[in-house]
Amino acid sequence: MTAVIGFVSLILVIVAVITSATLSRTLEDQLDQKLIANARALTSWVERVSPTQATVDNVLRGEVPQSPGLLFVVFSQVTGASGVIVSSAEDELSGTMTALSTVQLTQIAAALGTDHVANVTIDDVGSYRVAITSTQSGIAVVTGLPRADIQNQLATLLTVIALATLGGLILLALTTAVTIRVSLRPLRAVAATAMRVANQPLDRGEVTITERIPASEADPRTETGLVGASLNTLLDHVNTSLAARQKNEERMRRFVADASHELRTPLASIRGYSELSLRALSKQSPEEAIEGTTSSLERIQAQSLRMTRLVEDLLLLARLDEGRELVYGTVDLAQLALEGLSDARPTAIDHEWSIEVPEEPVVIVGDAGRMHQVVANLLANARTHTPAGTVITLSVSQEDDEAVLRVHDNGPGIDPGVRDELFARFARADTSRARQTGGTGLGLAIAKAIVEGHGGHITVASEPGDTTFTVRIPLNPARSAATGSAS
């Protein structure tokens, strides 16, 4: 507001100076025109009289117009210097005259110097505009008119300009203050909202930011309203991010708990069987101890293998997240599906298996071993979570520039409550941890990571009696993507 008022004040001062200078110049020109007319008239009259009669009294008694305030001085070698000022006049040929003193005449002469027209300030009289002319006989005639009217008009103008400027600045200050206050109201709402959000604990626990700028203060058509609308968008994004963070934290806690449980179970078995073996060695006969120890070592080996598979799966997921572990080559997806179904059929003879593959090969650029793992995991998932007699169909096709692999079953379907988390690590449709149904919950997570490593995506559609996992992989992904994933 100070800047605006200062800038406007500067403009008004400049306008006042220009206006005053222009008016002063105009009034001076008008005064000069009038002065020249009087000077010509007086000089012409002085030329018509004899040198001995060329006095102020004689001239002014002639037919010379006598304007109020007219100054008339005659410098003659015969009669000397004399001058008067017409104080008032009842008509153009008569008036009261005041004689000029020697000091005043000296001031006039000094002001003129070598100039023909000049401004002079005469003691006890005021400021005059004077002009000097001369006759052919050498008599100098000085004519002057007062500048008081000009000064009064300029003073009146400056007074009016000053008062108008002051009033305008006061009105401008009030208007600017109100305008700025109203315009910045959305910013105050932004500051208040930001302060309330800043005072919320956002570093722990489940956090929801409900604070928003009111719609009336977040009009994107104005600059300040756009700030409010942008803050609302930012708060929406932060709120979504915090929800995702909380969800990731919960998933991580569940992941750590599940991993700990999965590792604790085989470790407990290993410990139990090792203690049993030690007791058998100390209390039983050598034959009995050898038999019991052999059985315990077999169980320890089985649990060790189980723990090793779990650790390898976790390591595989970590490496896939880093873009490693994939070795690219040419893969016939149809042939790979046939091999995967052949491996899965003996593990569930109580299920019905079918396969649909085209006669022509469906070739992709990918890692054959990892893609075989995807097929095996999807078939194992279908086999594990469906009852006996379920029909499981594996199909491969080519759609546009993508290879499509589908695993369909007519089982009971997937619980909607776990469908969104189905590809998360340690996610289970059956929350039990039984070996027959629960599993480790890493199969689908690994399949998803491998498919995405190939530049594809995996989806699931499920309802009772109709569940389909669909894998789509580009037939020939960009070489840069393949190189980046393999590095």
Helices and strands as residue ranges (DSSP letters): H 2-48, G 51-53, H 56-60, E 71-76, E 80-91, E 94-99, H 102-112, E 117-122, E 126-134, E 140-146, H 148-183, H 185-198, G 215-217, H 223-283, H 286-321, E 329-332, H 333-344, G 345-347, E 352-356, E 363-366, H 368-384, E 391-399, E 402-409, H 416-419, H 443-453, E 457-463, E 466-474, H 479-486
